[in-house]
Amino acid sequence: MKVEIQLDAPPVDAARRAVELAGTGAAGLFTFEGPHDVFFPLVAAAGVVDVDLATNVAIALPRSPMHLANAAWDLQSMSGGRFRLGLGSQIRPHIEKRYSSTWSRPAARMRDTVLAVRAILEAWQNGTRLDYRGEFHTHTLMPPTFVPGPNPHGVPPILLGALGPVMTRTAAEVADGLLVMPFHSERHFHERTLPAVDLGLARRERDGFEIVPQVIVATGRTDAELSAAATGVRALLAFYGSTPAYRPVLEVEGWAHLQEQLNTLSKRGAIAEMIALIDDTMLETLAVRGTPEECAAEIVRRFGDHADRVCCYFPGYDVDLTHVRDLVAALSTDALSATPRTAPVHR
């Protein structure tokens, strides 16, 4: 199983950090839309490492498909064909109040964005006239001055991050892959994500759809390391759990009542009380915890039948890079089929 690691550095330090992380044997690096631009660290990394690069995710709704297409084309070229454009919708308060943008029918908007970006990239690649007319986006003007020409490495894949059934189905209908959001459980993945993927794949003919889970990992070898990792992960899980959009994950596990509690505490700034609500059962259901080898075994158990690639996330603690190297090695040596899986397998 290939492992991708979060490129957790601002653009000014991204090249150095990318070299460190690539040294663990990771197959790829990914960024997410946090305190820094999601694309700039990958630009810095593209020139110094020879691994896959991806956004996981770039927030699409406030951006024009043309902006996304330009960034994707350039990173595909700079990385030598190793870039994947991962897009996400975010939640309404962030779109309206942080980005000062428009929120409505997010799944429909994301569908239109994916199709528009692909239409732009394929027009550049094939030298055809750009004539995209969607529900929310129209792209019909592309003078030769603004055409970068065909990318020597081809058009990059477009993946869509999703949690709910409608967005997940949309990803399976129009994108090249699904980025499984990090706050999830095995039960939610099997009972809600995979059925929605099946529904979406039933409406398309293209092969090669990829499922890429993102996993929150609490790893270490000593009691002190494992305790620090668990504390960092509990804090992130408490933050996610306080958000109404993630209630379905708690609901499927019988913990829906905790969402209101966490949300109330978050509004009071009671961080310690929020963290205290995340007990060991929740921690080990919503994340993986243990030595690198134990975490690798659990990741394979959960996702080995459905994914050949996983994105690992080590939030809120300073993970020892030797542990990351051991995790990568354990997953890389697992006896999985080398044949890519293009559709979920239900038991």
C-alpha positions as a printed Julia matrix, in Angstrom:
347×3 Matrix{Float64}:
   0.0    0.0     0.0
   1.42   3.39   -1.01
   1.64   6.01    1.72
   1.35   9.77    1.3
   2.33  12.14    4.11
   1.09  15.65    4.79
   3.59  18.32    3.73
   3.22  20.21    7.0
   5.3   23.3     6.31
   4.73  26.83    5.01
   6.03  27.61    1.52
   9.28  29.1     2.84
  10.2   25.78    4.52
   8.39  23.41    2.17
  11.39  22.36    0.08
  13.45  21.36    3.12
  10.53  19.57    4.75
   9.62  17.8     1.52
  13.12  16.33    1.33
  12.84  15.11    4.94
   9.46  13.49    4.38
  10.42  11.94    1.05
  13.37  10.41    2.88
  10.96   8.22    4.83
  10.15   6.33    1.64
   6.69   7.88    1.31
   5.21   7.59   -2.17
   3.77  11.08   -2.07
   3.15  14.33   -0.22
  -0.11  16.23    0.12
  -1.21  19.64    1.35
  -4.52  20.88    2.69
  -6.16  24.29    2.85
  -4.9   25.58    6.19
  -3.01  28.68    7.31
  -1.07  28.84    4.03
  -1.88  28.53    0.35
  -2.53  24.94   -0.64
  -0.53  25.07   -3.9
   2.63  27.03   -3.01
   4.28  24.31   -0.83
   3.84  21.84   -3.69
   5.53  24.28   -6.07
   8.51  24.37   -3.71
   8.5   20.58   -3.34
   8.19  19.79   -7.05
  11.74  20.83   -7.8
  13.45  18.9    -5.0
  11.65  15.55   -4.57
  10.63  12.78   -6.94
   7.36  11.69   -5.31
   3.68  12.15   -6.06
   2.15  15.49   -5.08
  -1.48  16.32   -4.36
  -3.84  18.83   -2.83
  -6.01  17.15   -0.22
  -7.91  19.33   -0.51
  -8.0   22.69   -2.31
 -11.24  24.5    -1.51
 -12.97  24.81   -4.86
 -16.12  26.87   -4.33
 -14.4   30.27   -3.88
 -12.05  29.63   -6.83
 -12.71  29.84  -10.54
 -12.25  26.58  -12.47
  -9.81  28.54  -14.65
  -7.6   29.31  -11.62
  -7.7   25.65  -10.62
  -6.89  24.49  -14.14
  -3.88  26.81  -14.39
  -2.5   25.63  -11.04
  -3.07  21.98  -11.93
  -1.45  22.32  -15.37
   1.66  24.02  -13.93
   2.09  21.55  -11.05
   1.62  18.62  -13.42
   4.4   20.03  -15.56
   6.7   20.94  -12.66
   6.31  17.53  -11.02
   6.89  15.55  -14.18
   3.35  14.19  -14.27
   3.1   13.31  -10.57
   0.36  15.75   -9.53
  -3.26  15.06   -8.54
  -5.76  17.86   -8.04
  -7.85  17.12   -4.97
 -10.84  19.42   -4.5
 -13.23  19.97   -1.6
 -16.27  22.09   -0.84
 -15.75  23.12    2.84
 -18.78  23.99    4.98
 -21.15  26.91    4.67
 -19.82  29.18    7.48
 -16.31  29.07    6.02
 -17.44  29.66    2.44
 -19.63  32.61    3.38
 -17.78  34.13    6.34
 -14.11  33.24    5.75
 -13.97  33.27    1.97
 -16.84  35.75    1.43
 -18.15  33.54   -1.35
 -21.42  31.93   -2.38
 -22.87  28.79   -0.83
 -25.68  26.81   -2.39
 -26.17  23.19   -3.46
 -22.55  22.23   -2.77
 -22.63  18.83   -4.49
 -24.07  20.33   -7.67
 -21.49  23.11   -7.59
 -18.65  20.65   -7.06
 -19.9   18.52   -9.95
 -19.89  21.57  -12.2
 -16.42  22.61  -11.0
 -14.89  19.18  -11.67
 -16.42  19.06  -15.15
 -15.37  22.63  -15.93
 -11.76  22.11  -14.82
 -11.54  18.92  -16.86
 -13.03  20.66  -19.93
 -10.43  23.42  -19.7
  -7.52  21.0   -19.27
  -8.69  18.77  -22.1
  -9.19  21.74  -24.44
  -5.59  22.77  -23.78
  -4.36  19.2   -24.14
  -6.22  18.38  -27.34
  -6.12  21.78  -29.0
  -9.91  21.87  -29.22
 -12.27  24.79  -28.8
 -13.27  25.47  -25.2
 -17.05  25.36  -25.0
 -18.12  24.45  -21.49
 -21.63  25.49  -20.44
 -22.56  24.18  -17.03
 -25.12  25.07  -14.41
 -22.8   27.39  -12.48
 -19.81  27.89  -14.78
 -19.46  28.93  -18.4
 -16.09  28.85  -20.18
 -16.29  29.71  -23.86
 -13.43  32.2   -24.38
  -9.88  30.9   -24.78
  -7.75  32.99  -27.16
  -4.46  31.35  -28.23
  -2.55  33.84  -26.07
  -3.88  32.14  -22.95
  -3.45  28.52  -24.02
  -0.41  26.84  -22.38
  -0.56  24.08  -24.97
  -0.65  20.34  -24.33
   1.02  19.22  -21.13
   3.88  16.82  -21.92
   2.79  14.69  -18.97
  -0.91  14.58  -19.79
  -3.92  15.9   -17.92
  -3.69  15.44  -14.12
  -6.39  13.42  -12.34
  -9.08  15.31  -10.43
 -10.19  13.81   -7.12
 -13.03  15.0    -4.9
 -13.12  15.01   -1.11
 -16.44  13.92    0.36
 -18.14  12.72    3.53
 -21.91  12.71    2.97
 -23.71  10.38    0.56
 -24.63  13.01   -2.03
 -21.11  14.42   -2.35
 -19.62  10.92   -2.29
 -21.95   9.78   -5.06
 -21.05  12.92   -7.01
 -17.35  12.12   -6.68
 -17.95   8.63   -8.07
 -19.99  10.04  -10.95
 -17.64  12.72  -12.24
 -14.2   12.63  -10.57
 -11.2   10.35  -11.05
 -11.21   9.4    -7.4
 -12.62   9.9    -3.91
 -10.63  11.44   -1.07
 -12.17   9.97    2.07
 -12.25  12.7     4.68
 -10.05  12.02    7.73
 -12.87  12.11   10.31
 -14.59   8.79    9.69
 -14.92   5.32   11.15
 -14.72   1.86    9.65
 -18.49   1.48   10.06
 -19.21   4.81    8.37
 -16.84   3.89    5.53
 -18.54   0.55    4.9
 -22.16   1.47    5.62
 -22.35   4.92    4.03
 -19.3    5.74    1.9
 -18.98   2.55   -0.14
 -22.71   2.25   -1.0
 -22.68   5.86   -2.21
 -19.62   5.12   -4.34
 -21.41   2.14   -5.86
 -24.38   4.33   -6.79
 -22.14   6.87   -8.46
 -20.08   4.32  -10.37
 -23.28   2.76  -11.72
 -23.91   5.98  -13.66
 -20.62   6.16  -15.54
 -18.54   4.17  -17.97
 -15.01   5.36  -17.23
 -12.73   2.95  -15.4
  -9.93   3.66  -12.96
 -11.85   5.28  -10.11
  -9.59   5.48   -7.06
 -10.52   5.51   -3.38
  -7.93   7.27   -1.23
  -8.62   7.18    2.52
  -7.03   9.76    4.79
  -6.15   8.32    8.19
  -5.48  10.14   11.45
  -2.52   8.35   13.05
  -1.32   8.38   16.67
   1.96   6.51   16.66
   5.04   6.08   18.82
   7.11   3.44   20.54
   7.43   4.68   24.12
   4.65   5.45   26.58
   5.6    9.13   26.42
   5.44   9.2    22.62
   2.11   7.39   22.49
   0.65   9.68   25.15
   1.72  12.82   23.28
   0.36  11.41   20.02
  -2.97  10.5    21.63
  -3.32  13.99   23.12
  -2.75  15.64   19.76
  -5.18  13.34   17.99
  -7.86  13.75   20.67
  -7.72  17.52   20.18
  -8.3   17.18   16.44
 -11.09  14.65   16.88
 -12.79  16.97   19.37
 -12.58  19.83   16.86
 -14.01  17.71   14.06
 -16.69  16.28   16.32
 -17.91  19.74   17.3
 -18.75  20.51   13.66
 -22.34  19.71   12.63
 -21.19  18.5     9.21
 -19.41  15.57   10.87
 -22.34  14.5    12.99
 -23.19  11.56   10.66
 -19.92   9.85   11.58
 -20.72  10.1    15.28
 -24.32   9.14   14.59
 -23.44   5.85   12.91
 -21.39   4.91   15.97
 -24.15   5.87   18.43
 -22.37   9.02   19.61
 -24.57  11.69   18.01
 -25.23  13.32   21.4
 -21.54  14.19   21.69
 -21.74  16.54   18.72
 -23.95  19.0    20.6
 -21.8   18.73   23.72
 -18.6   19.36   21.79
 -20.18  22.22   19.85
 -21.37  23.91   23.04
 -17.95  23.55   24.65
 -16.22  24.9    21.54
 -18.28  28.1    21.72
 -17.08  28.57   25.29
 -13.48  27.85   24.35
 -13.42  24.9    26.74
 -10.75  22.99   24.85
  -9.62  20.78   27.74
 -13.21  19.68   28.37
 -13.66  18.89   24.69
 -10.54  16.74   24.62
 -11.67  14.92   27.77
 -14.8   13.73   25.96
 -12.72  11.76   23.44
 -12.19   8.46   25.26
 -10.0    5.57   24.15
 -12.83   3.85   22.29
 -13.54   6.95   20.23
  -9.84   7.52   19.62
  -9.28   4.01   18.28
 -12.51   4.08   16.24
 -11.95   7.42   14.53
  -8.15   7.16   14.27
  -5.48   4.46   14.52
  -3.14   4.22   17.5
  -0.09   2.11   18.31
   3.4    1.36   17.12
   4.09   1.99   13.44
   3.64  -1.7    12.71
   0.38  -1.88   14.68
  -0.95   1.19   12.89
   0.03  -0.28    9.51
  -1.77  -3.52   10.28
  -4.92  -1.66   11.3
  -4.85   0.54    8.18
  -4.56  -2.54    5.97
  -7.37  -4.27    7.88
  -9.7   -1.31    7.37
  -8.85  -0.35    3.81
  -6.81  -3.1     2.19
  -9.74  -4.4     0.12
 -10.59  -0.96   -1.23
  -7.46   1.16   -1.58
  -3.89   0.89   -2.81
  -2.97   4.34   -1.46
  -3.56   6.03    1.89
  -2.87   9.54    3.17
  -1.5    9.58    6.73
  -1.93  12.56    9.01
  -0.09  13.07   12.35
  -1.92  16.02   13.93
  -0.99  17.93   17.06
   2.28  16.19   17.91
   5.85  15.97   16.64
   6.05  12.54   15.09
   9.5   10.99   14.91
  10.42  10.57   11.26
  11.91   7.17   12.01
   8.42   6.08   13.06
   7.02   7.45    9.81
   9.69   5.5     7.94
   8.74   2.35    9.82
   5.04   2.89    9.09
   5.75   3.37    5.39
   7.92   0.27    5.33
   5.31  -1.83    7.12
   2.6   -0.79    4.68
   4.86  -1.17    1.64
   5.81  -4.73    2.52
   2.28  -5.9     3.22
   1.21  -8.73    0.93
  -1.38  -6.81   -1.07
  -2.21  -7.35   -4.71
  -0.3   -5.06   -7.04
  -3.35  -4.73   -9.25
  -5.09  -1.36   -8.72
  -8.58  -1.64   -7.3
 -11.09   0.36   -9.3
 -14.29  -0.37   -7.39
 -15.24  -1.18   -3.82
 -15.57  -4.77   -2.77
 -18.48  -5.46   -0.42
 -18.51  -8.28    2.04
